[in-house]
Amino acid sequence: MDDLWIMLTNVAFFLVFAAVYFIPTWIALRRHHRSAIAVMMVNIFTGWTVAGWVVALGWAIIGDREDDAWTPPTGDPSSETR
């Protein structure tokens, strides 16, 4: 019975750790971050260091969103004067 509780505790710890570890990736995806894949890669490969995780988190929060991008006006070509 003790082994079951140890196993359940380990699984719970792993799930909580994984959820906290991927917070920067989740934020970037939810914000439709322009570089969400890059944020995810930084999170995966350097997130195990505190500095890498903080960088990924900051980039996810501060970075540009896809819908913030400026798009030039299309205009109606039929209304232009020649």
DAQUI-V759132 format. One record per residue. SS is DSSP state (h for helix, s for strand, l for the rest). BURIAL is # if it has 9 or more other C-alpha atoms within 8 Angstrom, else .. Layout:
BEGIN
SS,BURIAL ; SS,BURIAL
END
This chain:
BEGIN
l,. ; h,. ; h,. ; h,. ; h,. ; h,. ; h,. ; h,. ; h,. ; h,. ; h,. ; h,. ; h,. ; h,. ; h,. ; h,. ; h,. ; h,. ; h,. ; h,. ; h,# ; l,# ; h,# ; h,# ; h,# ; h,. ; h,# ; h,# ; h,# ; h,. ; l,. ; l,# ; s,# ; l,. ; l,. ; h,# ; h,. ; h,. ; h,# ; h,# ; h,. ; h,# ; h,# ; h,# ; h,. ; h,# ; l,# ; l,# ; l,. ; h,. ; h,. ; h,# ; h,# ; h,# ; h,. ; h,# ; h,# ; h,# ; h,# ; h,# ; h,# ; h,. ; l,# ; l,. ; s,# ; h,. ; h,. ; h,. ; l,. ; l,. ; l,. ; l,. ; l,. ; l,. ; l,. ; l,. ; h,. ; h,. ; h,. ; l,. ; l,. ; l,.
END
